[in-house]
Amino acid sequence: MGSRNGVSTEKIEALRDYAKSPLFSDAEKVALEYADAITDTRRDVDDELFARVQRHYDDDTIAELTMIIAWENASSRFNRAFRIPSQGFWKR
């Protein structure tokens, strides 16, 4: 089982179907759903999802998680606009 920064290769490969994967804890699943909701511009973080996030994380952690998600989204869009290719850190 390989890993990058403490995340197993199996988990990275299972991200597409994280909601059904036994590899992720409930806290990880809700964080990933939260990231999906923030990232998808056609969607919003509704009260029900935010309440589930609050069950697993304190306010400081939610603020940090939100900032990291927003930063990664901004970085991705910036790179795409300037045609900056992937650095190839993840290889199958």
Secondary structure, 3 states (H helix, E strand, C coil): CCEECCEEHHHHHHHHHHHHCCCCCHHHHHHHHHHHHHHCCCCCCCHHHHHHHHHHCCHHHHHHHHHHHHHHHHHHHHHHHCCCCCCCCCCC
